[in-house]
Amino acid sequence: MRTTSRILGIVGSALAILFGSISMLTALFPGSSFSDEFYLDGFDTVALAEPLPDLSSGSTFWDNVDVSLFSFSCAAVAGGLLGTAGSIIVTRRNSTAGALFIIASAASFSTLVPTVLFIIAAVYALKKPQPAVPQMIPAPPGPYAGYPPAYPYAAYP
C-alpha cells in the first residue's frame, strides 16, 4: 500500500503543480488568451484585435491581475510541493506522509483531480498493513485427523 500511496502522491503532485502553474499564468495575464485577442491578417503576421492600451491613463500591470485566482493557484502549487514531500517520506513515516497528503489536498482544493488523488494517497498511507496469515498444512483425512502431523519428524521405514 505504501507504493500505491507513493505513486498517487507523485501523480497528484505533478498535476497540482501543473494546473496551479497554468492558472497562475492565467491570473497574471488575463488578456492574453488565444481565443479573441489575436487574429491572422493573411500575410502570416499576427495583429492585435484591439488597439494597444493607453499607458498614459495610469493603469499598471497589477490592475489587471486576478488576485483570488492567483492566490488559489499559489496554494495549489504549495499543495503539490507538500504532496511531493509526502510521497518521498511515505515508506519511512507513513503517518506524517498521510498528514502531508491531507494538508496538500486541502491546499489544492481548487484543482479537483489532485485533491482526489491526495485523499486516496492519504487513506493508503494511513492504512495499517495487514499481518500475514500463516499457511496451515491441511491435516490428512483419517482417524488421526485431530493430531499434529508426524511425517516431518517420523523416521523413514
Secondary structure, DSSP 8 states (H G I E B T S, - for coil): -HHHHHHHHHHHHHHHHHHHHHHHHHHH-TT--TTTSEEE-SSS-EEESS----GGG---GGGS--HHHHHHHHHHHHHHHHHHHHHHSTTT-HHHHHHHHHHHHHHTTTSHHHHHHHHHHHHHHHS-------------SSTTTTS---TTTS---
